[in-house]
């Protein structure tokens, strides 16, 4: 299915099938795909927002005892 066919099908889903076709099952199928796309887009956006909020949160007190690597390269010890 080419890009023109997809654009035409999406147009039918928004504005109804052309009078010469009257394809109700096809119209319903396209509407389902469009609805599913927007639900997936909303869930993806919500996940992105949640991830951004979690990444900006401070480190919990229980995890602060874990030794962080030194910021100064001269302080690093090669253990290999």
LOFIBA-689852 format. One record per residue: x negated, y, z of N, C-alpha, C in turn; residue number from 1. Coordinates in Angstrom, 1 decimal. Example, Ala and Ser with C-alpha at 12.3 -4.5 7.8 and 13.67 -1.06 7.14 Angstrom:
<rs>
-13.2_-5.7_7.8_-12.3_-4.5_7.8_-13.2_-3.3_7.8_1
-12.8_-2.2_7.1_-13.7_-1.1_7.1_-12.9_0.0_7.9_2
</rs>
This chain:
<rs>
-0.9_-1.2_0.0_0.0_0.0_0.0_-0.9_1.2_0.0_1
-0.7_2.1_-1.0_-1.5_3.3_-1.1_-1.1_4.4_-0.2_2
-2.0_5.4_-0.1_-1.7_6.6_0.7_-0.4_7.3_0.4_3
-0.1_7.3_-0.9_1.1_7.9_-1.4_2.3_7.1_-0.9_4
2.2_5.8_-0.9_3.4_5.0_-0.4_3.6_5.2_1.1_5
2.5_5.3_1.8_2.6_5.5_3.3_3.2_6.8_3.6_6
2.8_7.8_2.9_3.3_9.2_3.1_4.8_9.2_2.7_7
5.1_8.6_1.6_6.5_8.5_1.2_7.4_7.8_2.2_8
6.9_6.7_2.7_7.6_5.9_3.7_7.8_6.7_5.0_9
6.8_7.4_5.4_6.9_8.2_6.6_7.9_9.3_6.4_10
7.9_9.9_5.2_8.9_10.9_4.9_10.3_10.4_5.0_11
10.5_9.1_4.5_11.8_8.5_4.6_12.2_8.3_6.0_12
11.3_7.9_6.8_11.6_7.7_8.3_12.0_8.9_8.9_13
11.5_10.1_8.6_11.9_11.3_9.2_13.2_11.9_8.6_14
13.3_11.8_7.3_14.4_12.4_6.6_15.5_11.5_6.1_15
15.3_10.2_6.2_16.3_9.3_5.7_15.9_8.8_4.3_16
16.4_7.6_4.0_16.1_7.0_2.7_16.7_7.8_1.6_17
16.1_7.8_0.4_16.8_8.5_-0.7_18.1_7.9_-1.0_18
19.1_8.6_-1.6_20.4_8.0_-1.8_20.4_6.8_-2.8_19
19.5_6.8_-3.7_19.5_5.7_-4.7_19.0_4.3_-4.0_20
18.3_4.4_-2.9_17.9_3.1_-2.3_18.8_2.7_-1.2_21
19.1_3.5_-0.2_20.0_3.2_0.9_19.5_2.0_1.7_22
18.2_1.9_1.9_17.5_0.7_2.5_17.5_0.9_4.0_23
18.5_0.5_4.7_18.6_0.6_6.2_17.6_-0.3_6.9_24
17.4_-1.5_6.5_16.4_-2.4_7.2_15.0_-1.8_7.1_25
14.6_-1.3_5.9_13.3_-0.7_5.6_13.1_0.5_6.5_26
14.2_1.3_6.5_14.1_2.6_7.3_13.9_2.3_8.8_27
14.6_1.3_9.3_14.5_0.9_10.7_13.1_0.3_11.0_28
12.5_-0.4_10.1_11.2_-1.0_10.3_10.1_0.1_10.3_29
10.3_1.1_9.5_9.3_2.2_9.5_9.5_3.0_10.7_30
10.7_3.2_11.2_10.9_4.0_12.4_10.3_3.3_13.6_31
10.4_2.0_13.6_9.7_1.2_14.7_8.2_1.4_14.7_32
7.6_1.4_13.6_6.1_1.6_13.5_5.8_3.0_14.0_33
6.5_4.0_13.6_6.3_5.4_14.0_6.4_5.5_15.5_34
7.5_4.9_16.0_7.7_5.0_17.5_6.6_4.3_18.2_35
6.2_3.1_17.7_5.1_2.4_18.4_3.8_3.2_18.3_36
3.5_3.9_17.2_2.3_4.7_17.1_2.3_5.8_18.1_37
3.4_6.5_18.3_3.4_7.6_19.3_3.3_7.1_20.7_38
3.9_5.9_21.0_3.8_5.4_22.4_2.3_5.0_22.6_39
1.7_4.4_21.6_0.2_4.1_21.8_-0.6_5.3_21.9_40
-0.3_6.3_21.1_-1.1_7.6_21.2_-0.9_8.2_22.6_41
0.3_8.2_23.2_0.6_8.7_24.5_-0.2_7.9_25.6_42
-0.2_6.6_25.5_-0.9_5.8_26.4_-2.4_6.0_26.3_43
-2.9_6.2_25.1_-4.3_6.4_24.9_-4.7_7.8_25.6_44
-3.9_8.8_25.3_-4.2_10.1_25.9_-4.1_10.1_27.4_45
-3.1_9.4_28.0_-3.0_9.2_29.4_-4.3_8.5_30.0_46
-4.7_7.5_29.3_-6.0_6.8_29.7_-7.2_7.7_29.7_47
-7.2_8.6_28.7_-8.4_9.5_28.5_-8.4_10.5_29.7_48
-7.2_11.0_30.0_-7.1_12.0_31.1_-7.4_11.3_32.4_49
-6.9_10.1_32.7_-7.2_9.4_33.9_-8.7_9.1_34.0_50
-9.4_8.7_32.9_-10.8_8.4_32.9_-11.6_9.7_33.2_51
-11.2_10.8_32.6_-11.9_12.1_32.9_-11.7_12.5_34.4_52
-10.6_12.3_34.9_-10.4_12.6_36.3_-11.2_11.7_37.3_53
-11.3_10.4_36.9_-12.1_9.5_37.7_-13.5_9.7_37.6_54
-14.0_10.1_36.5_-15.4_10.4_36.3_-15.9_11.6_37.0_55
-15.0_12.6_37.2_-15.3_13.8_37.9_-15.2_13.7_39.4_56
-14.6_12.6_39.9_-14.5_12.5_41.3_-15.8_12.3_42.0_57
-15.9_12.7_43.3_-17.2_12.5_44.0_-17.4_11.0_44.3_58
-18.7_10.6_44.6_-19.0_9.3_45.0_-18.5_9.0_46.3_59
-17.8_7.8_46.5_-17.2_7.5_47.8_-18.4_7.3_48.9_60
-18.1_7.5_50.1_-19.0_7.4_51.2_-19.6_6.0_51.3_61
-18.9_5.0_51.0_-19.3_3.6_51.1_-20.4_3.3_50.1_62
-20.5_4.1_49.0_-21.5_3.8_47.9_-22.7_4.8_48.0_63
-22.7_5.7_48.9_-23.8_6.6_49.0_-25.1_6.0_49.5_64
-25.0_4.9_50.2_-26.2_4.3_50.7_-27.1_3.7_49.6_65
-26.5_3.5_48.4_-27.3_3.0_47.3_-28.3_4.0_46.8_66
-29.6_3.5_46.7_-30.7_4.4_46.4_-30.6_4.8_44.9_67
-30.6_6.1_44.8_-30.6_6.7_43.4_-32.0_6.8_42.9_68
-32.2_6.6_41.5_-33.5_6.7_41.0_-34.0_8.2_41.1_69
-35.3_8.3_41.3_-35.9_9.7_41.5_-35.7_10.5_40.2_70
-35.5_11.8_40.4_-35.3_12.7_39.3_-36.6_13.1_38.6_71
-37.7_13.1_39.4_-39.0_13.5_39.0_-39.7_12.2_38.4_72
-40.1_12.2_37.1_-40.7_11.0_36.5_-42.0_10.7_37.3_73
-42.7_11.6_37.9_-43.9_11.3_38.6_-43.7_10.4_39.9_74
-42.5_10.5_40.4_-42.1_9.7_41.6_-41.7_8.3_41.3_75
-41.5_8.0_40.0_-41.1_6.6_39.6_-42.2_5.6_39.8_76
-41.9_4.5_40.3_-42.9_3.4_40.4_-42.6_2.3_39.4_77
-43.6_1.9_38.7_-43.4_0.8_37.7_-43.5_-0.5_38.4_78
-42.4_-1.3_38.4_-42.4_-2.5_39.2_-42.4_-3.7_38.2_79
-42.9_-3.5_37.0_-42.8_-4.6_36.0_-44.1_-5.2_35.9_80
</rs>
